[in-house]
Amino acid sequence: MKIIYQIFNLIENVKQNLNYLSISIDDYQDSNNICSSTILQNLGQILPSKLEYLNLVLKIKANDFEVFLKNSKDIFIKELLIMQKGSDDILHYIKKFIMEEKRVEYLAIWNFKYGDLPYFESEVKEFELYNIKLNYYYTTLIHPYNFMKELD
């Protein structure tokens, strides 16, 4: 858990120059559920007001996700990627706090239970009404190797 707070401090210290952030927690241990909760309960308070890209790979509990969305209500994220490793349905919160408030431009959600959100045509049409483009998670994901190659 100590490392999570060190990461929060790092984000806080570089947030004026932070444009891309990816956080991934493996779910091999029960303690990682606590890590996912801690991240969601605190991350929204320390992010910069604008991000180009945020990727969250977490075991998301609905109530923790709601806290994250409320705490990040003034943040615009151009590309938001979420890999939901848990079974809680978070789509309601995404519609209420992200879609209706137009806080993202591109959204990619992958859920272990349902797969990629763009497979559901009715959802795609609903998000398009709010000018939010739904993308496939794995095609939108920035792989670190490719990102470093682009910097060269």
Secondary structure, DSSP 4 states (H G I P E B T S, - for coil): -HHHHHHHHHHHHHGGG--EEEEE---SSTHHHHHHHHHHHHHHHHS-SEEEEEEEEE---HHHHHHHHHHTTT-EEEEEEEEE-SSS--HHHHIIIIITTT-EEEEEEEETTTEEGGG-HHHHHHHHTTT-EE--HHHHPPPHHHHHHHH-
